[in-house]
Amino acid sequence: MATKNQVLENTIKRCRERNIIIPTYEQMRDPDKIPQAIKDDLKDIGLWDLNPRNLFRITWKNEPVKKGGGFGGVNYLEIPRQISGVKARIIMLIGKYFPTGAHKVGATFGPLVSRLIHGDFDPTTQKAVWPSTGNYCRGGAYDSYLLACDSIAILPEGMSKERFEWLKKVGAEIFATPGCESNVKEIYDKCHELKKERGDKIVILNQFDEIGNAIWHYAVTGTAMEEVFNKEKKAGQRMSALCLTQGSAGTLGSGEYLKTRFPKIKVCAAEALQCPTLLYNGYGGHRIEGIGDKHVPWIHNLKNTDMVVDIDDEATIAVMRLFNKKAGHKFLQGIGVKQDFIDKLELLGISSIANMLTCIKAAKYYEMNENDIVFSLCTDSMEMYQSRVSEYDSKDGEYTDKNAAVHYGKYLENLGTDYMLETSYYDRKRMHNLKYFTWVEQQGKDVKELNDQWYQEDYWQKQFDSVKEWDEKINEFNERTGLLKKL
């Protein structure tokens, strides 16, 4: 078996041959620090192109164009009060302008790159396995291609057909597991099966236990939110809440950062009401694509979770139709939503709508006013869900003016504060304890580390602080390839 040094040499050689330069987290936070020669290269490259220079577009600050774009400020939108029905301001970062149209290229960057720069993954002999409920395996397959690594995507068979079609285009080996969004264990089972068959030829990069997933959001997403807040805040306004569907808990890493900057912020973790794992230790299937349930991710710091919000998947689907049908647009125009915002509704994919509904419920629960700003993410756009819109047209009939009025009234105007839990110490510990059954009993994690996550004061901060060492390693790696000197 090759030593770590040998593996690292193989990786450096591969990157040198393929002209691969790896961006630092500092550059992803601040693209002004990207070498000008790389920015010049990007002028001839499309946002989704399979070109290693697009590693430098793993940032919230891409110019929102399909090809040749540079960098600017953070891409975000503010939900108008005619839609939210609350006085608080709701601001959402936009994921569409990442390569692949979703921020998961960032969530997958951390787990893979941290292994490459430490000699823990050999792109010449191993395949990266990306177990996912959708966008994570897309991000992983994309990053793998750019980093000259072969990849395997594992996702439920019930995911949208656009996801499977896209994965085929990038040459990923694909496995469709039984079930829908919440069938995560079946994905794990497939990972174990592949590991038994292929051994060291594969490396499993599980978003639910890869701290690199959350670290990327801590270092890049959290700081982007802080930047937008500082730009948008008016006198007396405060950073009041962060509302995100739990999913892999990666995006909640941004909350870990924001807690260090705004200690009074409420971090609200959402899930589907049809699978109320955090709320009721429950289970079930649901239709909010982009989040996975029936367990608590290893990388979720429950001590920093102030509220659990359950979102009815029927509300999410109804609002998806309202936002994506002509009758819905006509209705929104009638209540005063401006056309320039209606034109942006396609920026909210299914899980993004769930995030928005979470913000509304939290704002109502805490009786927030004009001085409160709530943050969330548009994780992806409707680009991967057009088949879902057609499916519901076929199932429920063409969308009418009456549908639009009913859906707005029931799921936005009268959205309530039911199925919410403001967490006590023991609520948080109960949810944390659920990790035992998935991770210790099923996945072989160490119960000592599980206890450390809860009782060791600096456990989580030590994890997030590792980004500093990773940047040093990335710079050292790039120096060894010699490619930066040639720019």
N, C-alpha and C positions, 0 to 999 in steps of 0.2 A: 504494500500500500504506500502511496506517495506521502511524503511528509508535507506539513503545512507550507514550508518554504518552497518545495517543489511545485505544489499546487499554485502558490502565489506567482511563481515564475511562469507557469503555464498561462495563467490569467493575464499577466503583464504582456507576455508575447502575443496572445490572442488579441488583446486590445490594441497593441502597437500595429499589428497586421491589418486590423479592421478600422484603424483611425478613430478609436473610441476614447474620448476624454470624458471623465465623470465630473459632473457639477458638485460643488459643495452645498451644504445646507445654507450657508451664508449667501451664496449666489442665488439660491432659490428664493430666499427671503428678499434679497436686494439684487435684481438683475443688472443694476448699474455696475456691479463688480464682475460681470462676465466679460472676458476678453473681447475687444472690438472685432478681432478676426472671426470669432465664432458668431457674433451678431451679423457680420457681413455674410457669412455662410448661410445663415438662416433666411436671408432675403430671397433666396431661390428655393426654399424648402416649404412644402405644405405642412399645415398644423398636424395632420394625421400621418404624414409620410413616415415610412419605415427607414428613417435615417438617424444614425447615432447622435447627430447634432440636436435632435429634438429632445434629448435628455435635458437640455438647457431650457426647454419649455415646460418643465415640471415646476410650475409656479402659478400663483393666482394673478400674476401681472402680465399675462400675454395680451398683446394687441388683439382685439376680437375680430380677426380676419382669417380666412381659410388658408392663405398662403402668403409668405414673405413678411409676416408681421414682426414687429419689434416688441418692445416692452413699455409699459406705462404704469398707471396706478392699479390697485386691486380692482378686479371686476366684481361688481355687486349691484343689487337692486334693493329698493325699498318698497314694501307692500303698501299700497294705498289704503287709507282708512275705510274707503267705500267697500273694500273687500274684507279687511280684517275686522272691522267693527269695533276696534279698541282704540283708546287714546294713545297708548304706547306706540313708539316707532319700532317697526320690525324690519331689520336689515338682513339680507341673505347674500352670502358670497356665491358667485356663479361658477359652477364646475364645467360648463359646456366648452370653455375656451382652453381646456387642457387637451393634449393629444388623447385620442379616443373619446373625447367629449365628457370625461368624468375624472374627478380628482384621484381616483384609485391608482393612477400612475405614480402618485406620490406615496400612497399607502404601501405599494409594492416595491418602490424604490428602496426604502429602508431595509426590509428583510433581505433582499438580494444583494444590494451593494455592500451592506455591512459584512456579508460572508465573502464576497469577492475580494475586498480590500484586506481581509484578515487571513486569506488562504483557506477558507472553510468551504469553498465551492469551486469545483474545477469545470469550467465551461467546455473543456475538451473531452470530458468523459462522463459528465453527469447531466441529468435533466432536472429542471426546477418544476416542482409540482405545486399548482395553485388551486387548493380547495376553496370553493366559493359558492355564493348564491347569486353571482352575476358579474358585477363590474370589477370585483377584485381579480378574478381570473382573466378578465380582459386586460386590466392594467398590468398584471403579471406577465401575460403572454407578450404584450407590447414591449415592456421594459426588457424582457428576456431577449427578444429579437434585437433590440437596439444594443444590448450588451453582449451579443453573439453567444447567447445561451439557448439551448433547446428547452421547450416547455411542454408541460402537460396541464390541461385545464379540466377541472372536475366541478360540475355544477348540476343542480336538479333538472330533470327532464321537463319540468313545468315552466321553466324560464322562457322568456320571449324568443321567438325564432330568430330575431335580428341578432341576438347575442351569439347564437350558434353559427349563424352565417358569417359573422365578422371573425370569429375565432378560426374558422376554416381558412379565411383569407390570409391570416398571419402564420399559417402552418402549424398551429398548436395541435398536439395529440389531445383528443377530446373524449371524456367519459361523462355520460349523462346518467345520473343516479336517480333512484325512484323518489317521487314526491314533488313538493313545491318549495316555496321560499323558506318554510320553517323546518324542513327535513334536513337538519344539519348532521345528525348522527350518521345518516346514510353516506354522507360525504366522507366523514371520518372513517367509516368502515371501508370505503373504497381505497382510502389512503393506506390503511393497514394491509389491505389485500395487495396493493401494488408494492408496498415495502417488502412484503414477504416474497413476492415474485422476483423483484429486481434488486433488492438489497441496496448497496452503496451506489448503484447507478442512478439513483434518484435522491433528491433532497426535498423534503416536504416543507413548504413555507405557508403555514397555517395562519391566516389573518387573525384568528381568534386568540392565538397565543404568541404571536410575533410582536414583541415590544417595538420593533422598528416601525410597525404600522402606526402606533400611537405617537412614537417619537417624531415622525415626520409632521404630524398634525400639531404637536407641541411646538416644534421649532418653526414651522412655516405657516400653518393655518391660524394658530393662536396669535402670532405676531401680525398677520394680515388683518385679523379682526380688530386688534388694538389700533392699527394704523387707520382703518376706516372709522373707528369710533372717534379718534382724535381729529380726524378730518370733518366728521359730520356733527359732532356734539355742539350744542348751543349752551348758553349760560344756564347753569343749574341742572343740566342733563347728566345722567349717570348710566354706567354699564350695569344693567340690572339682571339680565338673565342670558343664559346660553341654552338653547333648546335643540336637541338632536335625537333622532332615533338611535337606539343602542347599536343595532347591527353587530359589527365586530368590536365595537367600543373604540375603534381607532380614532374617529373624529372627536370623541370625548377627550382625547389627549389635548385638544385645543383648550378644553376647560381647565386642565391641569395648569397650563400656562396662564390663562386668564385669572385663575385663583391667586396666583402670585402677584398679579398686578392690580386686581380689583377683588380684595378678599370678601366683600359682601355680595358678590355675584351669586345668583342661584343657578346651579347646573341641573338641568332637567333632562332625564333620560326617558325616551319614549319607546313604545313597543306597540304591536298590534293587539287590540282588544281580543281578537280571536285566538291569540297565543299569549296569555297574560303571565309570563314567566316571572318577571320581577314583581308584579303586583300581587299575584295570587299563587305563586309557585305552579302556574298553570301551563297548559300545552294546547296544541291545535294547529291547524293550517290557516293561512291567510293570503291576501293578494297584494300586499304592499311590497312590490319587488324592490330589492336594494337593502333589505334588512333580513337577518337570520335569527331564529329564536330557539326556544325549548332548552336553552342553557344560558349560563352567564359566562361571557368571555374571560379568559385568564387575565387579559390585560386591562380589564375594567376595574378601576379603583372605586369601589363602592363607598368608601369613606368620604369621597368628594361629591357624592350624588345627593342633591338636596330634594329632588322630587322625581317621582315616577308618573308618567302620563301615558295612558293607554288610548290609542286612536283606533276608532272603528274603521275597518278596511272599506266598508260601504261608503263612509264619508269620503275617504281618499279617492275611491273610484268615481263617485258622483262628481266631486270637484274636478277630477281629471277630465271628465266629459264636459263639464261647464266651461273649463278653460280651453278646450280644444275643438269645440263645435261652433258653427256659425250662429246658431240660436243662443248659445251661451255668450258669445261675444256681443250680440245685439242686446241681450239683457244687461250685461255689464256696462255697455255704453249708456243704457237708459238710466242707470243709477249713478252716473257721473264718473265712471272710470275712463280716464283719458286713453285715446287710441294708441299713443306711443307706449303705454304700459300693456295694453291688450296685445300689441305686437310682440311683447316680450314674454307672454305667458308660456310659450313653447320652451322657455328656459327651465321650467319646473317639471322634472320627471315625477314618477309616482312617489318615490320616497321623499323627494323635495316637497311635494304637496303635504305629505304626512308631517314633515318638519315644520311647515308653515302652520298647520293646524295645531301642532304642539305649542308653538309660540302664542297663538291666539288663546288657547286654553290657559296657559301659564299667566298671560297678561290679565285675563279675567279673574283667575283665582287670586292673584296677588293684588288685585284692584289697582293696576298700574295706570299711570297718567302720562301727560305730555313730557314729563321729565325722565321717563324711563325708556331706555333703548334695549331691545331684545335682539340677539344675534342668532343666526342659524346658517345653513348651507343649502344651496341648490346643488345637490350632489351630482346630478346629471340632468340632461334635458329630455324632451320627448322623442329624441332621435331613435332610441332603441325600443320605443313602445307604440309605434304607429299601428302595429298589428293588434295591440290591445284595444285601441280605439275602435278599430273595425270589428273586432270580436264582440264588443258590447253593443255596437250598432246592430249586429246580426242577432244577438241574444235578446236585447231589450227593445229593439226598434229604433227608428230614426229619432234623433234628439230634437225635441220641440221647445217652443217658447214656454210651455207649461212645465216641462222638465227643468228648464233653467231656473224658473221662479221657485219651484219646489226645492231644488237642490241648494240654491242660494239661501233660502229661508231656513231650511232644516240644518244644513251642514256648515254654514258660515254665520249668518245673522243670529241664529239661535244655538250656536255651538255652546255646550255647557261645560261645567267643571266637574262632571261625573267621571268616575274611574281615574282618579288622581290620588296620589299619596305623597304628602309632605313628610319626608322620612325622619324618623327618630334614630337614635344610636342603634337600637336593636332591630329596627327595620333594615338598616344598612347591613348589620351583621347577619341577619337572616339571609339577605340576598347574597352576601359574600359567601356564606356557608354552602350555598347551592353549587359553588364551584367544585366542592369536594366530589360530588357524585359524577360529574363529567370528567374532571381533570385528574383526580387522584385515582378513583376506582376504574374509570374507563381508559384514560389516556396515559396513566403511569407517572403523573407529576408527583413531586415530593411534598408530603403534607407539611413538612417544616417550612417550605417556601410559602405555602398557602397561609400558614400562621404568620410568617414574616410580613406578608402583604398587609395583614391586619394590625399586627402589634408593633412592628419595627417602624419607628417614626420616620426614618429617612429612606425606607425601601423604594418608594416611588420616585422621589427626587433624584436618587442615585441613578435610576434607570434613565430618566430624562436628561440628566446631565451628561450622559455618555455621548450625546451629539457633538460635544466639543472635541472629544478624542476621535470620533469618526471623521470630522472635518480634517483633522491633522493627518489621519491615515489616507484620506482621499487625496489631499495635496501631495503626500509622499508617493502614493501610487502613480499619480499623473506625472510626477517628476521622473519616475523610473521608466515610464513608457517613452519619455523623451518627446512626446507629441506637442506639449506646450511650447517648447523651445523652437519648434518649426513654424509656429503661427506667425 
